[in-house]
Amino acid sequence: MKASLRWLREFVDLPEMEPARLSDAISSLGLEVESVEILEAPFTGVLVARVIAVEPHPSADRIRLATIDAGSGPVRVVCGAWNFGPGDLVAYAAVGSVLAGGLQVGEKEIRGISSPGMIASESELGLGDPAEGIMHLDAGEPGDDLAATLPFPDVIFDLAITPNRPDAMSMHGLARDLGAYFDLPVGLPDFSVEESGSPTEVTVQIDDPHRCPRFTARELRGVTVAPSPLWMRLRLRAVGLRPINNVVDVSNYVMMELGQPLHAFDLDRIEGDRVVVRGALPGETMRTLDGVDRSLTTEDLVVADAGGPIGLAGVMGGEETEVSESTSRVLLEVAHFEPAGVLLTGKRHGLRSEAVARFERGVDPTLPPIASGRATELLTRLAGANPAPALIDENPRPWSAPVVVLPAGEPERLLGVPVTPEQSADYLRRLGFGVTGEKDLEVQVPAFRPDVGRPADLVEEIARLHGFDNIPALLPFGRGGALPAEERAERLVRQVMVGAGYFEAWSFDFMAIEDLDALGIPADDERRRAVGVRNPLADDQRHLRTTLIPGLVRGVALNQARSLGEPPLFEIGAAFLKPTGVAELPHQPRRLGFVAAPSGGGEAADAVGVVAALFRQMHRRWDLDQRAVPGLHPGRSGRVVVDGDEVGIVGELHPSAAERFGVTGRLAVGEIDMSALTPLTPTFTAPSSFPPVVFDLAFDLEERVPAGRLLDAVRTAAGPLLEELRVFDVFSGSPLEAGRRSIAVRLVFRHPDRTLVEEELSEVRVSIAQRVGSDLGGRLRGA
């Protein structure tokens, strides 16, 4: 939401300060300021002028000569517009003035007559869209600098309003927060409604009081639909809304001002002068204001007349009753709709409007008569409306203020700083809460804060005014718990991956089934159990991801396409697998995924080294089963095995898969279940002071036997005195047979209590050779 500082000052007399300081104040209130824009006049040197006379151009039929007074006597200029006459105030761009876009105005001869400057339009001044005719002014005197008569300069704050703060989605709501922050009074706009004529014959009936607890309507007669005055058009544009006409603009203006959506119907196009708020009937349709024919469901709440729906309640009006230039009778709807119903209807029909953004958060249920009165007063002034007696106010579920008890010590217990009941009461009253009591406070929650329902919510309000900067960071005292094992594991994994040169990435939790096709995932693989998404963000995000690899690979492809280098990436996140039972929730295993191109350590061997580093840090043993992995290079990939169970994959992405994902060159990938990366608690023994016995063994093995399996076999046979075991040489070729290789290992033995002699380990050598032969088919070389 965009907020105008000039508009805010109409509600609260804010102190003069730099925009950055005011932005900090807004942020300290818990409202995120995404940007601050200084809004200045996009032109210079333009003056207010009054038209004295208009006469034909002697040599042209489509242009005229206008005599104007810009404060220093009559000036005659040539003008091609026909929408003005004597007495009108216009914008005179004199010679030397600069229009929007940097065009400098000079003196120009048109059909034999010199024109010292020009009468400017809104688009030429950068104040509006291109339109026929020049701009009419509604303020200023001849000779005034035009920029000074318009709302310039201004400061526009672009705010990200969280779902729990519906009260902040209006100028008055933001002003109320700022008034509380600076301890200043906050007012509402003054208005009065002067009714005339016979009472209205319109009636309103609410058939669903749960979804529509309140509905007000007022008949306005003698309405003249025309463009809004310049001040309103500029104000709406400043906050991101496009002016349409005075009736629609007033409804948008009041919505931005007070936070209450409104809707205007052409009353002459409503059948039967009767409005019913009800659920849509099976098979009903309606065309909304965006020109789309919509099929309704019984879950949609509609505003209907005798002929059927004329509006989707709280979402968008219908085209059949739209206000147009021929409208003279208006029915002004100002209602309160239940948030969840508006949210679901908006999502069901793919409609996102300013009204939906407010109703889905929860609008103040006491606002309808106030907003109706304010809009009626503006329409009386700007559209010549005559309000008919009297306001229709159907209120089958009157709102009553909830009361929340705030124990005296609760603020200090939750915030960690002393806050007295007197301070708490002061903060809450400044924010519009009713407070009684001296220690334990009884707090009446105002209608504009539907998100407050617990003592903790009140403490949050207290913290907003007490100042988050005034709440120090303290370590907890007393008995406390440690981080869960899963969180400790994730932190440790992040340390290892960052230490290996990887950068953490966050990718979408969505994927396309085509991603699995690109990886060659077979039909019986559990990664084919994808959960569909009802409202996908895009066509390539129609399912929840079953593997992290596609998102990371796309990240590499994006970096390559934008020439951002090839940093190695990793991600820890959930995969989603469709449940096997009807009532079960999707299985959501957390996994580590990583990818690396050659420039960032993307060789398959390097990826295996990353896996080894991870398990070494976790004090866990693992193995690499070099069977082919779908989607990976058949000769440069394998399956990660822990305690006999497959827990992941690692290797080089298959070239065809890389091509489908748009990746150039080779790419190492890996994915491991985080459940296998929970660190084991290491055991420690006192170091021995006696010397070790060190010897080497070399084994003749088939090439397909992993070195890890050899180490496991040796370690099992070596017994408890083995202190260290590592591979120090791998050799293939003559004199070994084809398809075989030699792996040499170094063994270190040590006794904790005495010195070993090499002869004591002869039986151990024999045991190791027998174990390697029986388990792996290997032969001890040199034996």
N, C-alpha and C positions, 0 to 999 in steps of 0.2 A: 504494500500500500504506500502511496505517495502522500506526504503531508506538507502543506505550505505554511511557512513560518508566519506570513502575513495573516493567514486564516486563523492560525492558532492564537494569535494575539487578540483576535476578536472575543476570545473566551477567557483568556488569562493574561494579565499584564506582566509578561516575562521580562526579566532584567536584560539589559543590553549586554551582549557577550559575543565572542567569536563563534561562528557556526560549529567549529570543531568542539568547543567546550559544551555547547548545547547538545551536540551529538553524543558526547561522553555522558551527559546527564541522562539522555534517553537510554543509552546502553546500560547504565547503572541501574535503571529501572527494570531491566530484564527484557528490553525490546531491542532486537538486533537491527542496527543501522547498516544497510548494505552499501549505501552511497549517499553523498551530500553534493547537491548541485546548486551553484549560484546562478539564479535566473536573472539575466539582465536584458534590457531592451536590445533587440537585434538591429537597431538603426540609430542614427544620430542626426541631429539638426532638423528634425521634422517638427512642424509647428501646428498648433490648433488654429483653424481658420473658419470664419463664417461666410457662407455664400451670400453675396449681395444681389447678384443678378445672373441670369442665364440667357444666352441668346444664340441663334444659329450661327454656324460658321459660314461665311459668305461663299466659300469654295468647296464645301463638302456637306453631304447630307447625314453622315453617320457620326460626326463629331460636333461638339458644341464649344462655345466660348463661355467661360465662367469667370465672373468678377468676384473676387474674394477679398476678405480683410483678414490679414494675419498679424494685426496689431500695429502695423506701420503704414496704413493707408491702402487703398484699393490696388489690387494686382489682377491682371487678366491672364488666364492660362487656358490652354486648349485641353479638352477632356473628351474621351470617347465613351464615358459612362452616362447613363440616362436615369439613374435611380436616385437623383437628388434635385433639390430646388432651393430657391431663396430661403434663408433662415436656417438652413442645416449647418451643423458643425462637421467639418471634415478635416482630414489630415493633409497638410500642405507640405510637400517635400520641396523646399526652396533650393535654389542653385547652391551647390556645395554640400548639401546634405547627402548622407550615405544610407542607402536602403539595405535590406537584408541580403546577404550574399556579397556585400562589398561594392555594389554598383553606386558610383557617385553621380548625382543628378547635375545636369548642366542645362544651359538654355538651348532650346531647339526650335527650329522653324518648321511649322507644320502647315502645308498648303498655303504658304505665303504669309503666315502670321506667326510671330515669335512667341514662344511660351517659356517664361522664366520659371522653370520648375514644373511640378505636376501635382495633381490630387491623387493620393495613393490609396490602394486597396489593401485589404488585410494580408493577402498573400505576398504583395510587394514589400510589406513591412515585416514579414515573417511571423505574423500573428494568427494565421489561419490558412485553410485550404484554398486553392484557387476557386474563385466564384465570380459571377457577373457583377459588375458595379463596383463603386468605391465604398470605403468604410465610413459608416456614420458614427459619430462620437456622442457619448451621453454625458460628458463632463468636460470642464475646462472653459477658458475664455480665449478669444482671439489673441494670438501672440504667445500663449503658454507653450512651453516645451512639452511636446506630446508625451515623451517618456515619463515626465514627472506627473502626468495626470493618470497614468496607467499603473498597475501594480508591479512596478519595478523599482529597485531590485527586490528579489525574493529569494528565499532559501528553500529548496525542496529536499526533504529527507525521504529516501526510499527505504521502507521498513519491511522486514520479514516478520510477519505476525504469526506466532505459534498457535496451534489449534486451541490451546486453553485460554486464549486472551481475546474473546470476541469484543470485549469493551474497548480494545485498542484499535479497532478498525473504523475509526471515525475521528474527525478533528476534535470534537468535544471530549471523546474518550481519552485521546492522547493529551489534550489540554488538562484534563482532570488529573492524570498521572503527574504531569509537570507541575501543576498547582500544588499537589501534595508534596512533591520533591522540594520545591522552593517555599513551601508553606504560604501559598498565595490563594486568594479566593478565586473560584471559577464560576462563571455565569453561563446561562443559556440565552439564546437569541430571544429578544422580545417579539411577541406577535399577538395579534388580536383578530378575531373572526367576526365580521359583521354580516349576519345572515339577512336574507331578504326574500320576498315572494312567498309563494305557497309552500307548505311542507312537501318534502320529497315523497314520491310514491314507490320508490325502490325499497325492496325488502331483501333481507339476507337470512339464509338458513344454514346452520352448520350441522352436517350429518355425522361428522367424525371429530368430536371435540378433543380426542386424544392427540390427533395430528394437527388440529387447528384449534387451540384453546381460545383464540381471540381474533375477531375480524371486524375492522371498522371500515366504513364506507361513507363518502360524502358526495352529494350531487352538486356539480358546479355548472351554472348556466351562463350563456352569453360569452363563451370562451372564444378568443381570437387566437388561432394558432399562427405563430410567426417566429422569426429568429429571436433568440434571447438577446438581451442587451450585452454590450461588449464586455462589461465587467464580469458577468457570469460566464460568458464563453471563455474568456481568458483564465478565469479561476478553474473551470473544469479542465481546460487543456493543461494547466499547470500540474494537476494531479492525475493526468493520464487518461481523461475521458474526452470523447469526441462530442462536441455540441451537435444537437439535432434540431430541436425546436423548443420553444419556451416551455411547453407542457412536459416533454420528456426531460429537458434539462433541469427543471425544478425538481422532479422526482430524483434525478441523480444527485443534484446539489444537496438535497436534504439527506439522502442516504450517506453521502460523504461527510456531511456535517454532523449528523446524529447517530449514524450507524444502523438506521432502520430502512430496509428496502421498501419501496413503494411501487405501485403500478397504476397507470391511468388507462381506463377503457373509454372508447367512444360509446357513450350511453345510448345514442340513437341506434346503434348496431347490436345492442343487447336485446334479445328476444324476451318480451314479457315483463321487463323491469323487475326481474327476480333473479337473485344470485344464490346459488347453492354450492357449498363446499362439501364435496363428497369424493368417494373413491371412484375411479374410472370403471365403467361397465365393460364386460367382456366384448372385445371387438371394436371398441370406440377408437376413433382416430381424431387427430387435430393437426392443423398446420401452425407451427410456432412462428414467432416474429422473424426468425432467420430463413423463412421460406421452405422449411423442411416438413414434409408430411410424416407424422409420427404415429406408430401403432402403440396404443396404450395398454397397460396391464392393470389388473385389479389392485396392484400394489401402488399405483400412481394416484396421488391426491390431486384433484382438479378443482378449478373454479368453473362452474357451469351455469348456463342460462337454459331457457326452455328448449333450445335447439341442440344443446350438447356442450362439451368443454370449450371454454374460451381462454383458459390459461392453465399451465402446469404450476400448481401451487408452490410459490417460493422459488421457482426456477425461471420461467419465461412465459410471457403472455402469448396470446394467440393472434394470428394475422387478421382474422375476421373482424376483430374489435379494436384494431390498431388506430391510434390517434393520427389523423391526417389534416391537411390544410382545410378540409371541409368540415372538420369537427367543430361543433358549437356547444355540445353538452358532454361533460366528462364525469365519469364515476371514478373517484379516487379511492383505490384500495390501499389500506395500510393494515397489515395483519401480522399475527405471530404464528409461525409454523414450527412444529417439532423438528429438532435438528436431524435426527437419523433418517426421517422420511425424505427430507429434502436432499440429503447426501446421497441416498440410494437412488432416488429418481434422477438426480443429475448424472450419476455414474451410469445408470441404465441407458439413458438417452445420449450420453456423451456430451452433455451440456455443462459448460463451466461459465457461470456469469458472476457478476459482482454480488448479486442477490444470493446465489448459492454459497459463495465464499463466506457470507455473513450468517445466513440461516443455519448452515451446517455446523457452525461453531456455537451458536446459541445467542439469539438477540434478546435484549431486555424486553420482557413481556409487558412492561408498563409503558413502553414507548409509543405504541400505535396512536393514541389520541394526541400526544404531543407532536409527533411527526406530522400527523394529519393537519393539525392546526398551523404548524409552521409552513407546510406546503400550500395550504389554502390561502394563507396571507400573501405568500409570494405570487401565487397564480392570480389573486385579486389585483395585485399591483402590476404584474408583468403581462398578464393575458386578459385583463378585464373581466375576470370571472366573478359571478354573483353566486355566493354559497347559499344553497337552499337549506331551510331548517329541516331537520337538525342532523347532527352526526349520528350515524347508525353505529352502534357499538355492541356487538354480540360477544359476550364474555362468559361462556358456560363453565369455564374453569378458572376462577379468579386466582391470581397469584398471591401467596402469602410468604412473608420473609422467613427463611429458616434461621434458627438460632444455634450457634456453635459455642460451646463453653471452652474457654482457653484457661487452663490451670496456670497459676501464677509462675511456676518454675519451668513451664514448658519452653518458652523462648530460649532461656539459658541452656536447658538440657539439649536442645537441638542445634543451637548456634555456637555454643561454647563460649559465649560472652555474656556478662550480666546485662539484662534488660529488665527494668522495673515494670510493674503493672501500669504505672503512670505513663511511662514512655510507650508501652505497647498500646495503651488506649489512645494516646495522642496520634501515633502513626496510623492506627486503623481509622480514627475519625477523619483524619486528613484524606484518606483514601475513599471516604464515603460510607464506611461501615458505622452502624449504630452500636454504641458500647455502653453497658451498664455494669456496675460492680466495682469493687476496689481492689481485690486480690485476684480471685478467680473471676475472669471477665465473661459476661454474657454478651456475645457479639451477634448482632443482626446483620445478616449478609444481604447486601443490596441486590436488586434484580439484575443489574448489569454484570454481576460476577457469578454466573452459574457454575464456574469451575471450583468455587470454594465450598467445601463441605466438611472439612476436618480441622482439628487444631493445628496439624502440620501445615495446612494451606494458609492459615492465619499467620503462622510463624514465617512462612515465606514472604507474605506481604510486609511483615515487620522488617524482615531482612532487607527488602528492597529499599525502604526509607532509611533504615539504620546505616545502610551502605555496606556492600559486600567487601569493599576495601577496608572497612573497619572490623572485619571478622578475621582474626589472624589464623594462620595455618598452625595447628597444634598436633603433636603426636598423641595418639590415644594412650590412656593410662589404665592400669588394672590388667586383668587377665583378658587376653585377646587371641583371636585365631590367626593362623597363617593363611597364605593364599592357597586355594585348592590346588591339588596336584596337577589338574589339567591346565590351570593358568600358569603354574610354575613351568610346566613343560613347554607351553607356547612361548613364554618369555625366553626360555633357554634356546629353543629352536630359532627364534628371531636373532638371538646373539650369534649363533653359529652361522646362520645364513648371511647376516650382515658382515660377519668376520670373513666369510668366503667371498665377499665382494658383491653380493646380491642386493637389490633394492626391493623393498616391499611394495606390492601393487594391490590395488583394490579393483576388482572387476565386477560386472553385474552378476547377480545370482541367476541369470537367465541364459538360455541358449536356444538354438534351433536343432531339430532332429538331424538336419543336414550336417551339423558339426560331427555327430556320431558316425554318419555315413563317410565323411571325409577321413575320419580316423580308422575306418574299417572295423568298427565294433560289431561283432557277430550278434545275431538275433537272440541267442541264449545268454548273452552277457548281462549281468545285473545293471550295467550302466544304460541299458535299453529301457529300464523301468522308469521312464520320465513322467513327471507330474505336469499336466497341462495347466496353462494360465488362462483364466476367463477373459481378462482385460489386458492383453499384452501391450507393452509400450511400443513394440515394433514387430514386424513380421518375423524377424530373426531372433525374437525373444519370446517365443510362444510356449516354452517349457522351462521349468526350473532345471538348473544344471545338475547333471549326474557326475560330472568330472570337472576339475578346475583347469584342465589343460587348454581347452579351446579359448577361454577368456584370456589366458596368459599369452597364448600364441598370437591372438589378435592384437594384443598389446605390442608385441614385437613387430608385427606387420605394420601397425600404425606408426610406430617410431621410425621404421625404415622408410615408410612412404613420406614422412615429414622431415626426413634427413636429421633426425634427433639422435643418431647413434644407435647402438645395440646394447644398452645396459642389461645385464642379467636380472631377471625378475623372479620374485617368489610371492606366494600368497598363502595365507592360512584362512580357511573358510569352510563352510558347510557345503556338502553335496546333498541332493535330495532324491530319494529313491521311493518309487510308488510302493505303498504297503501291499502285502499279500492278502490281508484280511479286509473285509468291507468296512469295519468300524475303526480300523487302526489309522493312526497318523503316519505321514511319510517318515521313513527312516532318514536321519540327518547326520551321517558321520562327518566329523571334522577331518579335513585333510590338509596336507602340505603339498603344494604344487610349485614347481620351479621350471624355468626355461632359460637357456643361454645360447647366444649365437657364438660362432668361433672367436669374434673379436672380444667377447666378454667371458671366455672360458667355456665355450660351447662344445668341446669335444666330448664324446660319450665317456671316455675314460675319466675326464675331469668331473663329469656328473656322478660317476660311481665314487669318485673321491669325496664328493660332497656328502653322499649317502654314508660313506664310511665315517666321515667326521661327525655326522649327526649321531650315529649309533655309538661311536666312541665316547662322545660327550654324555650320552645317556647310560653308559656302562652296560650296554646290551650287546649280545652277540647276534650276528646276522649272516645271511648267506645270499649269494646271487645265483639264481637258477637261470641259465642262459637259453631257455626255450623262447621261441619267437613271441613277440607281444604285438597284438593288433594295433595298427597305426604307427608302429615304430620299425626302424630298419631291422630286418631279420637277422643280420649278422652283427649288429651293434646295439643290442638291447638285452634286457633280462628282467626277471621278476625278483623282487626283494622278499626274502623269506626270513621269518623269525620264529623259532621254536616249531618249525615244520609248517607254519601257516604263511600263505602269500599275503603280504601287507602293502605291496606297492609295486611300481614299475619304474624303470629307469633306462635311458638309452637315447638314441638319436631318432628324431622324428623322421618318418618315412618320406622320401623326396616327393612322392605324389601327394601326400597329405600336406606337406609344406606348401606345395604349389596351389592346392585348393584354398588354403588360408591366406594366400598372398604373401608368403614369406620367401625372401630371397636367400639362398645359401643353406648351409646345414644348421640344424638347431637341436641342441640337447634338451631333453625334457625329463621330468620325473614327477611322480605323485605317490605319496606315502600316507597311510592312515595315521592320524595323530595318536590313536590309541597305542600304536607300537612305539611311539616316541616318548612315552612316559619314563622319566629317568628312574633307574634302580638305585637304591641306596648302596653305595660302595662299602665294602668291608676293608678294614685296615688292620695290618699286623705290624708288629715291631720289626724294623729292619735287622737283618742278621749281620753280625760283625765278622763272619767267616768268609773266606774267599770263595768265588763261584767256580764251577766246572763248566767250560764252554766247549761245544763241539758242533760240527756241521754235518748235515745229511742231505743228500741229493736223491730225488726220486724220478724214475722214468714213468710218465703218466700219459694217458690219452689227452690230446689237446682240449677236448670238451670238458674235462674235469676242472672246475674252478679252484683257484688257489685257496679260497676260503674253506672248501670242503677238506682239502689236504690239511690245513691248519687244525680243523676240528678233530680230524682223526689222530693227528700227532698229539694234540693236547689231551685227548681222552686216554691215550695209551701211556703218556709220559708220567702220569701220577702227580702227587701233591707237591713234589719238590721242584717242579718246573716253575721258574721265576719269569722267564721271558722267552717269546717265540716270535720270529719274524722271517719273512721271505727276503732273501738278499740276492737271488739270481734266478732268471728264467732263460732257458736256452732251447732252441730247436734247430734241426738240421743234422747233417752227418756228424757223428756216426749213428744218431738216433734214427729209428724207422720213420717213414712218412706218417703223418697224423699223430705223432707223439712229441712230447716236449719234456724237458728236465726242469724241475722246480727245486731249488736248493733253499734249505731253511737253517737258521742258526738257533740253537737251543742253549739256554742258560739255566743251570741247576744250582741250588744253594740250600744247605741245611741250616736251620735256625740255631742249632746247638753245637755243631762241630764241623770240622773240615771234611769235605767229601774227597774221595779219590776216584779217578776216572774208572778204575776197574769195577767200582760199585755199580756203575751205570751200564755195564755190558748187557745185563738182562733187560734193561729199559730199551736199549737199541733194538734188541730182538723183538720185544713186544711192539714197538712202534712199526717196525718193518712188517710184522705179521698183520697188524691192524690196517695199515695202508694197503697191503695186498688183498686182504679179505673185503674191505669196504670199497676200495677204489680201483682195484686191479692194478695197482702200481708196484714197481720193483725198486728196491734200494740199489742205487748205482754203486759199483765198486765192491759189492758184497760177494 
